[in-house]
Amino acid sequence: METATSYIPASIARDSQIAQPNSGPGGIYARLEELGHRLDHFTEEIRARMPLRDEARSLKLAPGVPVFHLVRTAYDQAGRPVEVCDTVMSSDAYVLSYELPAR
């Protein structure tokens, strides 16, 4: 249904639980906060596109099914980007729904 790859600065992840195959309860974001990187905000960029050949194969997509390509960046309170998550999702399996403040 999706593939997701997280990128975290080596200076943060090195010698931490984040570098382990299982980052533990609460995942990467909990580990970032434990390391002093209190999360402040995220940005997301979403595109709909046709999948690359290897994406179609790994997601087992039927011919003609597009994907959502979502890139999320997490920032700490100092404004430092602490994680970029690159996700490709089958568009026929997801509904992207957001609530945004009016101000």
N, CA, C and O of each residue as an XYZ file, in Angstrom:
412
protein
N       0.805     -1.204      0.000
C       0.000      0.000      0.000
C       0.848      1.268      0.000
O       0.443      2.288     -0.558
N       2.052      1.204      0.640
C       2.929      2.365      0.628
C       4.368      1.949      0.923
O       4.632      0.892      1.495
N       5.273      2.812      0.515
C       6.673      2.697      0.923
C       7.026      4.022      1.584
O       6.576      5.078      1.140
N       7.827      3.973      2.637
C       8.219      5.194      3.340
C       9.664      5.062      3.778
O      10.074      4.048      4.344
N      10.427      6.111      3.504
C      11.824      6.161      3.909
C      12.057      7.453      4.666
O      11.759      8.539      4.170
N      12.599      7.325      5.887
C      12.903      8.509      6.695
C      14.393      8.817      6.613
O      15.240      7.925      6.639
N      14.680     10.106      6.515
C      16.054     10.595      6.515
C      16.216     11.501      7.728
O      15.455     12.450      7.913
N      17.221     11.197      8.555
C      17.475     11.954      9.784
C      18.954     12.320      9.780
O      19.787     11.484      9.430
N      19.302     13.552     10.161
C      20.717     13.919     10.187
C      21.527     12.916     11.022
O      21.117     12.531     12.117
N      22.677     12.501     10.488
C      23.533     11.538     11.192
C      23.946     12.064     12.548
O      24.116     11.290     13.489
N      24.110     13.374     12.661
C      24.513     13.954     13.947
C      23.460     13.733     15.029
O      23.773     13.776     16.218
N      22.234     13.500     14.628
C      21.152     13.225     15.581
C      20.994     11.720     15.788
O      20.910     11.252     16.924
N      20.952     10.967     14.698
C      20.628      9.544     14.770
C      21.783      8.675     15.265
O      21.560      7.629     15.874
N      23.001      9.106     15.007
C      24.174      8.285     15.358
C      24.151      7.896     16.830
O      23.907      8.735     17.697
N      24.405      6.632     17.106
C      24.477      6.101     18.477
C      23.197      6.279     19.275
O      23.235      6.331     20.505
N      22.059      6.375     18.588
C      20.776      6.486     19.283
C      19.889      5.316     18.890
O      20.215      4.572     17.965
N      18.785      5.153     19.577
C      17.811      4.107     19.262
C      17.226      4.304     17.864
O      16.731      3.354     17.257
N      17.282      5.542     17.351
C      16.764      5.826     16.003
C      17.501      4.991     14.963
O      16.909      4.587     13.962
N      18.776      4.730     15.188
C      19.588      3.985     14.229
C      19.312      2.482     14.255
O      19.845      1.746     13.424
N      18.500      2.021     15.182
C      18.175      0.603     15.306
C      17.005      0.246     14.382
O      16.194      1.110     14.049
N      16.917     -1.019     13.968
C      15.798     -1.433     13.107
C      14.423     -1.149     13.740
O      13.473     -0.827     13.026
N      14.313     -1.263     15.056
C      13.075     -0.937     15.762
C      13.413      0.205     16.718
O      14.141      0.020     17.693
N      12.870      1.391     16.423
C      13.215      2.562     17.240
C      12.494      2.592     18.583
O      12.755      3.476     19.399
N      11.590      1.641     18.828
C      10.927      1.559     20.119
C       9.561      2.225     20.149
O       9.111      2.775     19.144
N       8.894      2.176     21.311
C       7.545      2.739     21.453
C       7.513      4.223     21.093
O       8.368      4.998     21.520
N       6.527      4.598     20.311
C       6.389      5.993     19.908
C       7.178      6.332     18.662
O       7.029      7.418     18.101
N       8.021      5.402     18.225
C       8.741      5.569     16.970
C       9.788      6.669     16.977
O      10.235      7.130     18.027
N      10.159      7.070     15.782
C      11.228      8.055     15.585
C      10.927      9.375     16.279
O      11.821      9.977     16.874
N       9.682      9.833     16.211
C       9.359     11.144     16.793
C       9.551     11.143     18.308
O      10.022     12.132     18.869
N       9.197     10.060     18.966
C       9.421      9.968     20.414
C      10.913      9.996     20.719
O      11.338     10.635     21.682
N      11.720      9.301     19.896
C      13.168      9.282     20.123
C      13.773     10.670     19.887
O      14.668     11.087     20.621
N      13.287     11.385     18.864
C      13.787     12.741     18.613
C      13.536     13.645     19.823
O      14.414     14.398     20.246
N      12.331     13.555     20.367
C      12.007     14.393     21.527
C      12.851     14.002     22.742
O      13.284     14.874     23.495
N      13.087     12.720     22.938
C      13.946     12.280     24.044
C      15.372     12.821     23.896
O      16.068     13.031     24.890
N      15.793     13.041     22.667
C      17.133     13.574     22.404
C      17.173     15.102     22.463
O      18.198     15.711     22.158
N      16.054     15.718     22.856
C      16.017     17.169     23.013
C      15.510     17.941     21.814
O      15.566     19.171     21.805
N      15.017     17.244     20.800
C      14.485     17.909     19.601
C      12.962     17.939     19.686
O      12.275     17.147     19.041
N      12.452     18.858     20.484
C      10.997     18.985     20.649
C      10.394     19.424     19.319
O      10.762     20.459     18.762
N       9.465     18.619     18.826
C       8.877     18.900     17.517
C       7.981     20.130     17.574
O       7.208     20.319     18.513
N       8.107     20.956     16.548
C       7.347     22.203     16.490
C       6.320     22.196     15.360
O       5.154     22.531     15.574
N       6.752     21.816     14.162
C       5.822     21.795     13.035
C       6.344     20.890     11.929
O       7.494     20.450     11.934
N       5.446     20.630     10.980
C       5.746     19.784      9.830
C       5.336     20.532      8.570
O       4.404     21.337      8.590
N       6.026     20.265      7.491
C       5.564     20.700      6.176
C       5.355     19.440      5.344
O       6.059     18.444      5.512
N       4.385     19.501      4.451
C       4.133     18.374      3.563
C       3.977     18.878      2.148
O       3.337     19.899      1.897
N       4.570     18.147      1.237
C       4.400     18.401     -0.191
C       3.832     17.120     -0.791
O       4.410     16.044     -0.639
N       2.701     17.244     -1.471
C       2.029     16.063     -2.019
C       1.821     16.259     -3.513
O       1.354     17.302     -3.970
N       2.180     15.226     -4.251
C       1.958     15.226     -5.687
C       1.247     13.935     -6.065
O       1.501     12.885     -5.475
N       0.369     14.013     -7.033
C      -0.205     12.811     -7.640
C       0.541     12.607     -8.954
O       0.728     13.551     -9.722
N       0.961     11.380     -9.204
C       1.706     11.086    -10.428
C       1.595      9.600    -10.729
O       1.137      8.803     -9.910
N       2.026      9.264    -11.921
C       2.092      7.857    -12.283
C       3.329      7.264    -11.611
O       4.348      7.942    -11.482
N       3.246      6.003    -11.184
C       4.369      5.388    -10.473
C       5.538      5.075    -11.402
O       5.368      4.840    -12.598
N       6.722      5.083    -10.811
C       7.889      4.566    -11.513
C       7.736      3.050    -11.618
O       6.965      2.455    -10.866
N       8.450      2.431    -12.527
C       8.296      0.990    -12.766
C       8.513      0.187    -11.481
O       7.727     -0.711    -11.178
N       9.583      0.502    -10.712
C       9.856     -0.272     -9.489
C       8.822      0.004     -8.401
O       8.545     -0.871     -7.581
N       8.247      1.212     -8.381
C       7.178      1.517     -7.417
C       5.928      0.707     -7.737
O       5.306      0.141     -6.837
N       5.557      0.649     -9.011
C       4.375     -0.117     -9.424
C       4.549     -1.592     -9.057
O       3.605     -2.250     -8.621
N       5.765     -2.096     -9.238
C       6.038     -3.496     -8.922
C       5.988     -3.736     -7.408
O       5.330     -4.675     -6.958
N       6.670     -2.904     -6.622
C       6.712     -3.138     -5.170
C       5.365     -2.888     -4.503
O       5.053     -3.515     -3.491
N       4.565     -1.982     -5.056
C       3.234     -1.715     -4.493
C       2.164     -2.613     -5.113
O       1.002     -2.574     -4.709
N       2.560     -3.418     -6.091
C       1.640     -4.339     -6.781
C       0.430     -3.595     -7.346
O      -0.717     -3.997     -7.148
N       0.712     -2.511     -8.048
C      -0.355     -1.673     -8.601
C      -0.868     -2.233     -9.924
O      -0.107     -2.758    -10.736
N      -2.164     -2.108    -10.114
C      -2.755     -2.445    -11.406
C      -2.335     -1.373    -12.410
O      -2.080     -0.234    -12.021
N      -2.260     -1.721    -13.692
C      -1.893     -0.725    -14.700
C      -2.812      0.492    -14.641
O      -4.028      0.359    -14.507
N      -2.220      1.669    -14.743
C      -2.983      2.909    -14.771
C      -3.302      3.519    -13.420
O      -3.910      4.588    -13.366
N      -2.911      2.871    -12.315
C      -3.200      3.413    -10.981
C      -2.099      4.399    -10.588
O      -0.931      4.018    -10.504
N      -2.460      5.659    -10.348
C      -1.457      6.635     -9.930
C      -1.101      6.482     -8.452
O      -1.747      5.739     -7.712
N      -0.072      7.194     -8.048
C       0.358      7.204     -6.650
C       0.328      8.628     -6.121
O       0.360      9.596     -6.880
N       0.264      8.732     -4.791
C       0.541      9.988     -4.108
C       1.998      9.923     -3.684
O       2.444      8.918     -3.131
N       2.732     10.985     -3.939
C       4.113     11.089     -3.462
C       4.117     12.209     -2.429
O       3.936     13.380     -2.763
N       4.324     11.835     -1.182
C       4.260     12.770     -0.058
C       5.655     12.895      0.563
O       6.280     11.895      0.919
N       6.127     14.123      0.684
C       7.390     14.386      1.364
C       7.078     15.272      2.570
O       6.642     16.414      2.422
N       7.311     14.715      3.781
C       7.038     15.435      5.029
C       8.370     15.781      5.688
O       9.256     14.935      5.810
N       8.495     17.040      6.109
C       9.675     17.480      6.856
C       9.243     17.875      8.250
O       8.325     18.678      8.418
N       9.905     17.312      9.256
C       9.631     17.628     10.661
C      10.688     18.616     11.144
O      11.880     18.431     10.897
N      10.243     19.667     11.834
C      11.139     20.702     12.356
C      11.042     20.738     13.873
O       9.965     20.562     14.445
N      12.176     20.968     14.515
C      12.139     21.125     15.969
C      11.883     22.592     16.317
O      11.758     23.431     15.424
N      11.805     22.895     17.593
C      11.471     24.254     18.027
C      12.536     25.276     17.660
O      12.255     26.475     17.634
N      13.747     24.827     17.377
C      14.817     25.740     16.933
C      14.724     26.005     15.428
O      15.526     26.760     14.879
N      13.743     25.381     14.759
C      13.572     25.554     13.324
C      14.440     24.632     12.488
O      14.493     24.763     11.266
N      15.115     23.708     13.135
C      16.000     22.764     12.446
C      15.195     21.601     11.882
O      14.399     21.002     12.604
N      15.387     21.268     10.600
C      14.743     20.062     10.075
C      15.404     18.838     10.698
O      16.623     18.680     10.621
N      14.603     17.970     11.317
C      15.144     16.804     12.020
C      14.761     15.479     11.360
O      15.298     14.431     11.717
N      13.841     15.521     10.407
C      13.477     14.309      9.679
C      12.796     14.697      8.380
O      12.012     15.645      8.336
N      13.099     13.959      7.327
C      12.362     14.046      6.069
C      11.868     12.640      5.782
O      12.657     11.696      5.735
N      10.567     12.501      5.592
C       9.977     11.198      5.284
C       9.432     11.248      3.860
O       8.569     12.065      3.538
N       9.945     10.371      3.024
C       9.568     10.291      1.615
C       8.663      9.070      1.450
O       9.110      7.932      1.590
N       7.396      9.318      1.152
C       6.394      8.255      1.099
C       5.737      8.207     -0.274
O       5.388      9.241     -0.845
N       5.574      7.005     -0.791
C       4.831      6.782     -2.033
C       3.672      5.864     -1.673
O       3.872      4.785     -1.116
N       2.443      6.306     -2.001
C       1.227      5.579     -1.632
C       0.362      5.309     -2.855
O       0.244      6.146     -3.749
N      -0.230      4.141     -2.877
C      -1.203      3.824     -3.911
C      -2.405      4.753     -3.746
O      -3.017      4.790     -2.679
N      -2.745      5.497     -4.788
C      -3.834      6.477     -4.656
C      -5.206      5.835     -4.526
O      -6.151      6.489     -4.085
N      -5.333      4.575     -4.898
C      -6.641      3.932     -4.762
C      -6.853      3.330     -3.379
O      -7.912      2.766     -3.103
N      -5.843      3.447     -2.501
C      -5.951      2.890     -1.149
C      -6.012      3.971     -0.073
O      -6.209      3.650      1.099
N      -5.850      5.231     -0.436
C      -5.780      6.312      0.555
C      -6.683      7.474      0.200
O      -6.917      7.758     -0.974
N      -7.186      8.141      1.221
C      -7.836      9.434      1.101
C      -7.008     10.367      1.966
O      -6.815     10.106      3.153
N      -6.519     11.445      1.385
C      -5.745     12.416      2.150
C      -6.705     13.497      2.627
O      -7.309     14.200      1.817
N      -6.844     13.628      3.935
C      -7.794     14.562      4.516
C      -7.071     15.417      5.549
O      -6.356     14.889      6.401
N      -7.250     16.726      5.479
C      -6.552     17.653      6.362
C      -7.514     18.627      7.005
O      -8.506     19.033      6.399
N      -7.215     18.994      8.228
C      -7.920     20.071      8.896
C      -6.928     21.189      9.084
O      -5.853     20.980      9.645
N      -7.272     22.373      8.623
C      -6.378     23.521      8.697
C      -7.036     24.654      9.475
O      -8.227     24.911      9.302
N      -6.275     25.334     10.328
C      -6.858     26.468     11.055
C      -7.182     27.617     10.091
O      -6.513     27.789      9.072
N      -8.197     28.387     10.419
C      -8.589     29.507      9.567
C      -7.620     30.676      9.675
O      -7.544     31.507      8.769
N      -6.889     30.745     10.761
C      -5.912     31.848     10.955
C      -4.575     31.317     11.311
O      -3.637     32.089     11.510
